[in-house]
Amino acid sequence: MKTALLLIGILFTNIGISQQEYSNWNVGNRVWLKFPGPTYLNGSQLNSTEGCSSISDATTGDLLFYTNGVTVWDRFHNIMVNGTGLLGGISSSQSAIILKQPGNTNLYYIFAAQELNNSNLSYSIVDISLNGGLGEVIVKNIILHNSTTEKLTTVKHCNNVDWWIITHDKGSNVFRTMLLSSIGVSAFTFSNVGYSVNASNNASIGCMKVNQQGNRIAVAYYGANLLKLYDFDRATGIVTNEVNLNCLNGPYGLEFSPSGEFLYVGYNNQGVIHQFNLCNNNSRITVGNIGIYTGNLQLQNDGRIYIVKGVTATSLSVIYDPNNLGLACNFVFNVSTSPFVGQNYTFGLSQCFYDLQIYNYMYVPEIDVNCLTATFTIPEYCNDQIIVSVLWDFGDGSPYSNVYNPTYTYANANNYFGNLTINFPCNTITIPFTLSTSVTSINNVSNN
């Protein structure tokens, strides 16, 4: 008789522990959200038509500072020392991202992209230890490039320590990537691929996101009415293989599901929210409607995707189950509303970038138990990373197995606590599991 697996230990060890850098969002016009929840707080001074970024303490989740790409505010909502005049833009789709420098406890880099009529890509540095722990901008407006679009995102390097900063040039088809490491900012890596952004139209507008697997990039070219998908190599920073997705006019905000199987897109000129099934010929389905002027879509570390409407809206909409196909993704319109007078959303949500192992639960093995014999299967995904090797610890002290999908017979009926280690080209993950075996007949009772 085949019995079901009783329990799989899915440990979200990163969520809520080491991934609290984005527990606070300061967005729009003075909206301050605290996650999990979210709950609304009062006091934010942010004023941004589009992009913005907030950073919190990784351990406590307490707010450190936030920016609209032009001004930096400290945790008490006062302008940080030397925190004005940054070269971002309050009407830039992704005006700023904040990253803690690898190997440094005090330094945070603010990368900024100017809005359409300007085009500088720059960075500034905050030392959070100064001014009594409130921080100070110690380096400001180091220009990296002077012809960039409003698209600015990041993902961990293959070493899972350094960060790739990814941008797209204006007036060409060049993706420009660079590393932030313990020694600072590297030289650019260039990728010439696909669509060339017309410097004279609004294709510069729109967001760019990387999936949680770190191997695909989606880009919304708003003014050109184009939506593109690319491959990304976390080891080299190279972008390749452009694929066109069938979108409506005015794509603006987008986000991948945690599994990477689906891409969600909102339109500035349309009301619908589309889900693209990247595992089924990029087929498209409408999963919700937020009305015209849909703004950004952003994944939080609760696994939900939050969506904002861009014109003086007071509510957030949410996709609760983004890993599910079609309407099962559970889009809900206008879930939470700010209780404070003078707070309203605009087009932007605070950009969040998580360690890629945060969604390792995708790889929890499927296990069938038949009495003392268990069959283990690793789930497969259409956009999966290449698996180099595996190592099974069955939890009973026996030698490990490197068979991809093994069958194993236990000596006794018991509860067993094992784990699966998967080695990818860029990283290694370990997933714990629990199973229970059972006896086959009364004759086996003495063995247990």
C-alpha positions in Angstrom: 0.0 0.0 0.0 1.4 3.4 -0.9 1.2 6.0 1.9 1.6 9.7 1.6 4.4 11.7 3.0 3.4 13.0 6.4 5.5 16.1 6.6 8.0 18.0 4.6 10.1 20.5 6.5 10.1 23.7 4.6 12.3 26.1 6.5 12.1 29.7 5.6 15.3 30.4 7.4 16.0 33.6 5.5 12.5 35.1 5.6 12.0 37.4 8.6 15.5 36.7 9.9 18.2 37.7 7.6 15.9 39.2 4.9 14.5 42.1 6.8 16.3 44.8 4.8 13.0 45.6 3.1 10.6 45.5 6.0 9.8 49.2 5.6 8.5 50.8 2.4 8.4 54.6 2.1 6.5 55.2 -1.2 4.4 57.7 -3.1 3.4 60.7 -1.2 4.3 60.0 2.5 3.0 56.4 2.6 5.0 54.3 5.1 4.3 50.6 5.1 5.7 48.1 7.7 6.0 44.4 6.8 4.8 41.8 7.5 1.3 43.0 7.3 1.5 45.5 6.0 0.6 48.1 8.6 0.6 51.8 8.0 2.8 54.2 10.0 2.8 58.0 10.0 5.7 60.4 9.6 7.3 59.6 6.2 8.5 62.6 4.2 9.0 60.9 0.9 7.4 62.5 -2.1 8.0 60.7 -5.4 5.9 60.4 -8.6 7.6 57.1 -9.4 10.7 55.2 -8.2 11.9 55.1 -4.6 13.8 52.8 -2.2 14.0 52.1 1.5 16.5 50.1 3.5 16.1 48.5 7.0 18.3 46.8 9.5 18.7 43.2 8.3 18.3 41.7 11.8 15.8 43.9 13.6 13.8 45.2 10.6 14.0 48.8 11.9 14.0 51.5 9.3 17.5 53.0 8.5 16.9 55.5 5.6 15.0 56.0 2.3 15.2 58.0 -0.9 13.4 59.1 -4.0 16.7 59.3 -5.8 17.0 63.0 -5.1 16.7 63.4 -1.3 17.7 61.0 1.5 15.8 60.9 4.7 17.0 59.2 7.9 15.0 56.9 10.2 13.5 59.8 12.0 12.3 61.3 8.6 14.8 64.2 8.7 16.9 65.0 5.7 20.2 63.1 6.1 23.4 65.2 6.3 24.5 66.0 2.8 21.4 64.1 1.6 20.0 66.5 -1.0 20.7 67.0 -4.7 21.3 63.3 -5.7 21.1 62.7 -9.5 18.1 60.5 -9.5 14.6 61.6 -10.5 11.3 61.6 -8.7 9.7 60.8 -12.1 12.1 58.0 -13.0 10.5 54.5 -13.2 13.3 53.0 -11.1 15.0 56.1 -9.7 17.1 54.5 -7.0 18.3 51.3 -5.4 20.0 50.9 -2.1 22.6 48.1 -1.5 24.8 47.4 1.4 28.4 47.1 0.3 29.5 43.4 0.7 32.0 43.0 3.5 31.2 46.4 5.1 28.9 46.9 8.0 28.4 50.7 7.6 28.5 51.6 3.9 25.4 51.7 1.7 25.5 52.5 -2.0 22.6 54.5 -3.6 22.5 53.9 -7.4 20.3 56.4 -9.2 18.9 56.7 -12.7 17.5 60.1 -13.9 14.2 60.5 -15.6 13.5 60.7 -19.3 14.8 64.2 -20.2 18.0 63.6 -18.3 20.1 60.5 -18.5 22.8 60.2 -15.9 23.5 56.9 -14.1 25.3 57.7 -10.8 26.0 56.5 -7.3 26.3 58.0 -3.9 27.5 56.4 -0.6 25.9 56.6 2.9 27.9 55.8 6.0 25.2 54.8 8.5 27.6 54.9 11.5 28.0 58.7 11.3 25.8 61.4 12.9 25.0 59.3 15.9 23.9 56.4 13.7 21.5 58.5 11.6 23.9 58.4 8.7 25.6 60.8 6.3 26.1 60.9 2.6 29.9 60.8 2.4 30.2 60.4 -1.4 27.7 62.0 -3.8 26.9 61.9 -7.5 29.7 59.9 -9.0 28.6 59.7 -12.6 29.0 56.3 -14.2 27.3 56.9 -17.5 25.5 59.8 -19.2 23.0 58.1 -21.5 20.9 55.7 -19.5 17.2 54.8 -19.4 15.0 54.8 -16.3 15.5 51.0 -15.9 17.7 50.0 -12.9 17.8 46.7 -11.1 20.1 44.3 -9.4 20.7 40.6 -8.6 23.3 38.6 -6.6 26.4 37.5 -8.5 27.2 33.8 -8.9 29.2 34.0 -5.6 26.0 35.0 -3.7 28.0 37.9 -2.1 28.5 40.6 -4.7 25.7 42.4 -6.6 25.2 42.9 -10.3 23.7 46.4 -11.1 21.9 46.2 -14.4 20.9 49.1 -16.6 20.0 49.7 -20.2 21.5 52.4 -22.4 19.4 55.1 -24.1 19.7 55.2 -27.9 21.1 51.7 -28.3 20.5 48.0 -27.6 23.2 47.9 -24.9 22.7 46.4 -21.5 25.3 47.7 -19.1 26.1 45.6 -15.9 28.7 46.2 -13.2 29.6 44.6 -9.9 29.3 46.1 -6.4 31.8 44.2 -4.2 34.0 44.8 -1.1 36.4 46.9 -3.2 33.6 49.1 -4.7 32.2 49.4 -8.2 33.7 47.5 -11.1 34.0 48.5 -14.8 31.0 47.8 -17.0 30.2 44.6 -18.8 28.4 45.2 -22.1 25.7 43.1 -23.9 24.4 44.2 -27.3 21.1 42.3 -27.7 17.7 42.9 -29.2 15.7 46.1 -29.1 17.4 49.5 -29.4 15.8 52.1 -27.1 14.9 55.1 -29.2 16.3 58.1 -27.5 13.4 60.3 -28.7 10.4 58.3 -27.5 9.2 57.0 -24.2 10.7 53.5 -24.4 13.1 54.6 -21.7 10.1 54.6 -19.3 9.1 51.3 -17.7 10.6 48.8 -15.2 13.1 46.0 -15.5 13.2 43.0 -13.1 15.2 39.8 -12.6 13.6 36.6 -11.4 14.4 34.9 -8.1 16.5 32.3 -9.9 18.7 35.0 -11.3 18.7 33.7 -14.9 16.0 35.8 -16.6 15.3 39.5 -17.1 12.0 41.1 -18.1 11.9 44.6 -19.5 8.9 46.9 -20.1 9.5 49.4 -22.9 6.6 51.7 -22.2 6.7 54.1 -25.1 7.4 51.4 -27.7 4.6 49.2 -26.4 7.0 46.3 -26.1 7.6 43.7 -23.5 10.8 41.6 -23.7 12.3 38.6 -21.9 16.1 37.9 -21.8 18.5 35.3 -20.4 21.0 36.5 -17.8 24.3 34.9 -16.7 25.0 35.6 -13.1 28.6 34.5 -13.5 29.5 36.9 -16.3 26.8 39.6 -16.2 26.0 38.9 -19.9 22.4 39.4 -21.2 21.4 37.2 -24.2 18.4 35.8 -26.2 15.7 38.4 -26.5 12.1 37.0 -26.7 9.2 39.2 -27.5 6.0 38.9 -25.3 2.6 39.7 -26.6 1.6 42.7 -24.6 -0.9 45.6 -24.8 -0.1 49.3 -25.1 1.9 50.9 -22.4 3.5 48.1 -20.3 5.1 49.7 -17.2 5.3 47.6 -14.0 6.2 43.9 -13.9 7.3 41.1 -11.6 8.2 37.4 -11.7 6.5 34.9 -9.5 8.8 33.4 -6.8 9.0 30.1 -8.9 9.9 32.1 -12.0 7.2 30.3 -14.0 5.0 33.4 -14.4 5.5 37.0 -15.2 3.0 39.6 -14.1 2.6 42.8 -16.0 0.6 46.0 -15.5 -0.1 48.7 -18.1 -0.1 52.5 -17.7 -2.6 52.8 -20.6 -4.8 49.7 -19.7 -6.5 48.4 -16.7 -5.7 44.7 -16.8 -3.1 42.7 -15.0 -1.7 40.0 -17.2 0.0 36.7 -16.2 2.4 35.3 -18.8 3.0 31.6 -18.5 6.7 31.3 -19.2 6.4 27.5 -19.1 3.6 27.3 -21.8 4.8 29.3 -24.8 4.5 32.6 -22.9 0.7 32.4 -23.1 -1.2 35.3 -21.6 -4.2 35.5 -19.3 -5.9 38.3 -17.5 -5.9 37.8 -13.8 -7.1 41.2 -12.5 -8.0 44.8 -13.2 -6.7 47.8 -11.3 -7.7 50.5 -13.8 -5.6 52.7 -16.0 -2.3 54.2 -14.7 -1.2 50.9 -13.1 2.1 51.5 -11.5 4.8 49.2 -10.1 4.5 45.6 -9.1 6.8 44.4 -6.3 7.5 41.0 -4.7 7.8 41.1 -0.9 9.5 38.5 1.3 6.0 37.2 2.3 5.8 35.7 -1.2 3.1 38.2 -2.3 3.2 40.6 -5.2 1.9 44.1 -4.4 0.5 46.4 -7.1 -0.1 50.1 -7.0 -2.3 52.4 -9.0 -0.4 55.5 -10.1 -2.7 58.5 -9.7 -3.5 59.6 -6.1 -4.6 56.1 -5.1 -5.0 55.3 -1.4 -5.0 51.5 -1.6 -2.8 48.6 -2.5 -3.8 45.6 -4.5 -2.2 42.2 -4.0 -1.5 38.9 -5.8 -1.6 36.5 -2.8 -0.5 33.3 -4.6 1.6 34.3 -7.6 3.0 30.8 -8.1 -0.5 29.6 -9.1 -1.7 29.5 -12.7 -4.5 31.8 -13.9 -7.1 33.1 -11.5 -5.8 30.8 -8.8 -3.0 33.4 -8.3 -5.7 35.1 -6.2 -5.5 38.8 -7.2 -7.4 41.0 -4.8 -8.2 44.7 -5.7 -7.7 47.4 -3.1 -6.7 45.3 -0.1 -5.3 47.9 2.3 -5.9 51.6 2.6 -3.9 54.2 4.5 -5.7 55.6 7.5 -3.7 58.8 7.5 -4.7 62.0 5.9 -2.3 63.2 3.2 -0.9 59.8 2.3 -1.4 58.5 -1.2 0.3 56.1 -3.6 1.8 57.1 -6.9 3.5 54.9 -9.5 6.3 53.6 -7.4 6.9 50.9 -4.8 10.1 50.4 -2.9 12.6 48.2 -4.8 13.5 44.9 -3.0 16.3 42.5 -3.7 16.5 39.2 -1.8 19.2 36.6 -1.5 18.3 34.0 -4.1 17.9 31.1 -1.6 14.9 32.7 -0.1 12.6 30.6 -2.3 14.4 27.2 -2.0 11.1 25.6 -1.0 10.4 25.1 -4.8 12.9 22.3 -4.7 11.4 20.4 -1.8 11.4 16.8 -3.0 8.3 14.8 -3.8 8.4 11.6 -1.7 6.2 8.5 -1.9 6.5 6.1 0.9 5.4 2.5 0.6 5.9 0.8 3.9 9.7 0.9 4.4 10.6 2.0 0.9 10.6 5.7 -0.2 10.9 7.1 -3.7 12.4 10.6 -4.0 11.8 13.0 -6.9 13.2 16.5 -7.4 10.6 18.8 -9.0 11.5 20.2 -12.4 10.7 23.7 -13.7 10.7 25.0 -17.2 13.1 27.8 -16.4 15.1 25.8 -13.9 18.8 26.3 -13.2 21.1 23.5 -14.4 21.6 21.0 -11.6 25.2 19.9 -11.5 24.9 17.3 -8.8 22.8 16.2 -5.8 23.5 14.6 -2.5 20.8 12.8 -0.4 21.0 12.3 3.4 18.1 9.9 4.1 18.3 10.7 7.8 19.1 7.2 9.1 22.9 7.4 9.3 23.5 5.5 6.1 26.0 6.6 3.4 24.9 9.5 1.3 23.5 8.9 -2.2 24.3 11.0 -5.3 21.5 9.4 -7.4 19.3 12.1 -8.9 15.9 10.5 -8.1 16.7 7.6 -5.8 14.6 4.8 -4.2 15.7 3.8 -0.7 14.5 1.1 1.7 14.8 1.9 5.4 15.5 -0.8 8.0 12.9 0.2 10.5 9.6 2.0 10.7 10.2 5.4 12.2 10.2 9.1 11.6 13.3 10.2 9.6 14.8 13.7 9.3 16.9 14.0 6.1 18.0 16.6 3.6 18.7 17.1 0.0 21.7 19.2 -1.2 21.5 20.5 -4.8 24.6 22.0 -6.5 23.9 24.5 -9.2 26.6 26.2 -11.3 26.4 29.3 -9.1 25.1 28.1 -5.8 24.3 25.2 -3.5 21.1 24.8 -1.6 20.1 22.3 1.2 16.4 21.4 1.7 15.4 19.5 4.8 12.6 16.9 4.8 10.7 14.6 7.2 9.1 11.3 6.4 7.5 8.4 8.2 7.9 4.8 7.2 5.5 1.9 8.4 5.6 -1.8 8.8 4.2 -4.2 6.2 2.8 -6.9 8.4 2.6 -8.2 12.0 5.9 -10.1 11.4 7.7 -6.8 11.1 6.7 -5.5 14.5 9.7 -7.0 16.3 12.0 -5.1 13.9 10.7 -1.8 15.0 
